[in-house]
């Protein structure tokens, strides 16, 4: 189901509770959708900012932290970079600038939509909901 490059990526039931995630591909790009402890649904490119490895390697599950299997960089469910082993003393490194890259996510009824284009029209507008 596409609306100006916005595609369904499953049911919100897959990520109904805090710490639940699903990973998928959209237009060949790896995506992870997570439910944070604040109840917020978020989507990110499933790519570690350090080595470009997939941060989530399972198709779905439960995680309190997202950790790259390559060098162990850790990300919160809000996408923020929480830890990077052996990075002490690195000059001019801004942790806040190196979180997971967000992707637009919306829900309608039981559907979860993600969009790689942050400028695209809202999904709900495309559906005629508003």
N, C-alpha and C positions, 0 to 999 in steps of 0.2 A: 504494500500500500504506500504510494508516494504522493506527496503534496509538495511540489517545488523542492525536490531533493530531501524532503522529510520522510522518514520511513518508520514504520512500526518496528519495534524491536522486542515484541513480546507483551505479556500481560503484567500489569503492576503487581499482580499476586506473586510473581517471581521475586520481587524486591519489596514485599509488603512490610517487612520488619527491619529494624535497625540491624546493621552489619551484614545484610544480605546483598549479594551482587550477582550480576550476570555479565558474561563477556560475549562479544559477537564481532562481526565484521560489517562495515557499512561502506560501500563503494571501495572495497579493498583495504579500508583503514581499520585497524583494531580498536575496538571501543569497549569500555567497561562502564556499566551502570550500577550505582550503589545507592543504598539507603543509609544515610548518616544517623548517628545517635540522636541528632536533633529532629529526626523524622523527614528531613529534606531529601528528595530524590535528586541525584546528580549524575552526570555523564562526563567521561574523560576519554581522551585518547589513551589507550592501554599501552603506553610506551614510557619506559623509564627515561628521565631527563639526562641521566648519566651515560648509559650505554645503549639506549634504544631497544632494550629487551622488553618483552611483555611483562608487565607487573603482575597481572593475573593470568595464570596458565590453565585454570579450570573453567569449564563453561558456566558454572554457577556454584554458589556456596555461601559461606558465612565467614566473615573476616573482620577482626577489630582493627587491623592495619593491613595495608597493601604493601607487599615487599617484593622488590625485584630479586629474582633468584640468582642473578649474575654477580652483583657486588653488594647486595643487601640494602640498597637504599629503601627507606621506609616512608610511606605516604599515609596520611590520615584519610578518612572517608570523605573529608571535605577537599581532598586533593593537595593539601599542604604537605610540604616536605618535612618529615619529622626527624629523620636521622640519616646520616651517611657515614658509614664506617671509614676510618682512615682518611678523613677530610679535615682534621684539625689543623689549623694554621694556614689554610689556603687563603691567600690574599684576595680581597675584593669579591668574595663569594657571597651572594645574597640568597639565603635560603628561601626567602619569600618569592624570589624570581624564578625558582626552580621546582615549583610544584607541578603536579599533573596538569596538562593543558585541558581546560574545560570544553565541553561540547554542549550545545543547547539541547535541553530535554524538556518535554511537555507530556502531560497525560490528558487523556480524554476518555471518559467512561473507564473501561478496564485496560485501555491501550497505552503503551509507552511509546513515544515518538522521539527520535533523535535527529539532529540536523547538523551537518558539518559546516553550514553557512550561518554565521551569527547574524547576518543581515537579512536572512530570509523572512518572509511574512510569517506571522504566528500561525501555527498549525490550526488552532481553533478558528481563526479567521478563514482559513482555507476550507474548513469543514462546514462553515456557515453557522457556527455555534454562536458567534457574537453578533 
